[in-house]
Amino acid sequence: MSATSPDPQEQPALTEPFEIGGVVISNRVLLAPLAGIGNWFVRLQARRYGAGLAVSEMVSSFGLHYGNEKTMNELMRIHPDEHPVSMQLFGQDPEAMESAARIAAASGADLIDINMGCPVPKVRKTGAGAELLADPELALDLARAARAGSGLPVTVKIRSGLMPGDRSGFDLSVRLVEEAGVAAIGFHPRVAKQGHKGRPDYAMAKELTEAIDAPMIISGGLSTAEAARVAYEESGADAVMIARGALGYPWVFAELTGQRVDPPDPAEVMDELLWVIDCAEDHMGTERAGRYLRKFYPWYLDRVDVPKLVRSELCQTAGLDRAREIAREIRDGVAVAPGFRRLSFARSVKKDVRTRS
Ligand SMILES: Cc1cc2nc3c(=O)[nH]c(=O)nc-3n(C[C@H](O)[C@H](O)[C@H](O)COP(=O)(O)O)c2cc1C
């Protein structure tokens, strides 16, 4: 039984602190690793809105081991206000893992996480990610290597299995804690074959909570604060890890940590997007940020009611100046299309039109 959640009846509130290998996490609401997304400013954003810990996007252990410039400079960038922060590494070579973990620790990581859940063929065919479920001895060696290299607590994010009915990820999780001293398991109870679809098996996650003497952090299906609360209770987890539910909606952390109830208004959403644009420009320069951010815009626009034309213009623009202009127009309620006045009235304008027709 997990030391930190002895009984579902006594499951601590999400706002209570817990520890991962001696590192104190101020609450039980975490940002999950998100490839191509979870850089320093997305993690910092989650922390600003109340997440107790943010985990980085997965970083290639080989990239660090061989000193790849982008991996070292961009992916390992950590903002001073992020701590504690966990850097997720992937790979299948213990030597490279050991040196990558050493570099991650030297870069300022407080925790190292190893990816044993990625279902993407490009990663799996190298023997990394979810493929490690098929080679438990190697998986254990990688965890030991990361501990030896970093001297930090090592956690593992893992799937429940590879194919429907397979529980190899469950069995490996137990061994990782018992035999390799892994400090916490981020458990995504969907098999690799499912990708990100289907209801996660929270009952299996609950079994894992009871089987390991380390925190079990639930991932999967936590699309809203309400869904996260349900998963937390059903799985008896020690903490929750928000993934897609945080895209363009850092307010989910504020909701889960009791800091707010009401959803943000369009002005708040657009101010946040403007903050993201500034950070991205700082991070990768104007030109690259312009292209990179095109995947971010829809996440923010989904939270506000804007005319289609305005939406498609923002999503297609590669220019940061124009993106800022549109975001400000939306914020100030002047992003107009026929029939719309100030954005804050957009809903009622739409309703009026429907009533009249
Ligand atoms: C775009 C995207 C990128 C992801 N990248 C990673 C990753 O780098 N490492 C990892 O362990 N999991 C990764 N995941 C999995 C998530 O951390 C999470 O386990 C999964 O999305 C299930 O949670 P959800 O259903 O609440 O979104 C990724 C998921 C998505 C959608």
The ligand as a MOL file (V3000), in Angstrom:
LIG
                    3D

  0  0  0     0  0            999 V3000
M  V30 BEGIN CTAB
M  V30 COUNTS 31 33 0 0 0
M  V30 BEGIN ATOM
M  V30 1 C 0.5560 15.9560 -27.7570 0
M  V30 2 C 0.9310 14.9790 -26.6780 0
M  V30 3 C 2.2690 14.8190 -26.3290 0
M  V30 4 C 2.6230 13.9110 -25.3420 0
M  V30 5 N 3.9360 13.7780 -25.0070 0
M  V30 6 C 4.3160 12.9580 -24.0080 0
M  V30 7 C 5.6660 12.8750 -23.6020 0
M  V30 8 O 6.5640 13.5540 -24.1190 0
M  V30 9 N 5.9630 12.0140 -22.5870 0
M  V30 10 C 5.0140 11.2560 -21.9630 0
M  V30 11 O 5.3330 10.5000 -21.0400 0
M  V30 12 N 3.7280 11.3430 -22.3180 0
M  V30 13 C 3.3520 12.1710 -23.3100 0
M  V30 14 N 2.0350 12.2830 -23.6430 0
M  V30 15 C 1.0190 11.5810 -22.8610 0
M  V30 16 C 0.4330 12.4960 -21.7830 0
M  V30 17 O 1.3960 12.8790 -20.8370 0
M  V30 18 C -0.7520 11.8220 -21.0750 0
M  V30 19 O -0.3030 10.6670 -20.4240 0
M  V30 20 C -1.8770 11.4670 -22.0490 0
M  V30 21 O -2.1780 12.5570 -22.8820 0
M  V30 22 C -3.1150 11.0150 -21.3200 0
M  V30 23 O -3.6790 12.0570 -20.5920 0
M  V30 24 P -5.0140 12.8400 -21.0790 0
M  V30 25 O -5.9640 11.7850 -21.5910 0
M  V30 26 O -5.4960 13.5370 -19.8330 0
M  V30 27 O -4.5680 13.7820 -22.1570 0
M  V30 28 C 1.6470 13.1430 -24.6590 0
M  V30 29 C 0.3040 13.3120 -25.0270 0
M  V30 30 C -0.0500 14.2170 -26.0010 0
M  V30 31 C -1.5050 14.3850 -26.3320 0
M  V30 END ATOM
M  V30 BEGIN BOND
M  V30 1 1 1 2
M  V30 2 1 2 3
M  V30 3 2 2 30
M  V30 4 2 3 4
M  V30 5 1 4 5
M  V30 6 1 4 28
M  V30 7 2 5 6
M  V30 8 1 6 7
M  V30 9 1 6 13
M  V30 10 2 7 8
M  V30 11 1 7 9
M  V30 12 1 9 10
M  V30 13 2 10 11
M  V30 14 1 10 12
M  V30 15 2 12 13
M  V30 16 1 13 14
M  V30 17 1 14 15
M  V30 18 1 14 28
M  V30 19 1 15 16
M  V30 20 1 16 17
M  V30 21 1 16 18
M  V30 22 1 18 19
M  V30 23 1 18 20
M  V30 24 1 20 21
M  V30 25 1 20 22
M  V30 26 1 22 23
M  V30 27 1 23 24
M  V30 28 2 24 25
M  V30 29 1 24 26
M  V30 30 1 24 27
M  V30 31 2 28 29
M  V30 32 1 29 30
M  V30 33 1 30 31
M  V30 END BOND
M  V30 END CTAB
M  END
